[in-house]
Each structure stands twice: as structure tokens, then as C-alpha cells.
Amino acid sequence: MHRPGIDLSTTREFLEHNELGLAFDCMAHLADDLGLPHGFWQHMHRAAQEMRLYSDEPHMPHRKASASCLRHLAAASGRE
């Protein structure tokens, strides 16, 4: 899907090089900026689980993006 003004080239490059964690980071940041719906965050949550990105370790890579995913899921749960 192409949306004017949104540059996905970095995300695509990470995916092409099998850098899934970095692609996850880019998508989470973009989704935060765009205010994407709950369904998107559910997919991101499943991806984070599959890649084992959730951790309590303070210096884990991708921690900020995975925390953002959990925050969006929790906010949606509070609205239901």
C-alpha cells in the first residue's frame, strides 16, 4: 500500500536484508505517528511475540518499540 508522504524505503530495506527487529522498530514508530488502529497493533504484538522482543531487560534492542506495542494494546483494552 502506498500512502503519499510516507517513506517506507528504510523499512523495506531492513526487510530485504532480513533485519526484522529493525523493521519492527520502524513500523512501530510510523504507526505511533499515524495513529494506526488496534488491529495493526495486534499484528505487531504477534510479531513481537514470535521474534521474542518482549523483555524486562533495560538494554534489550527493540525495547522501546515493543513497549509502544504493549501500551497501544493496553489502551485499547481499557476502551473495550
Helices and strands as residue ranges (DSSP letters): H 9-16, H 20-34, H 38-50, H 63-79
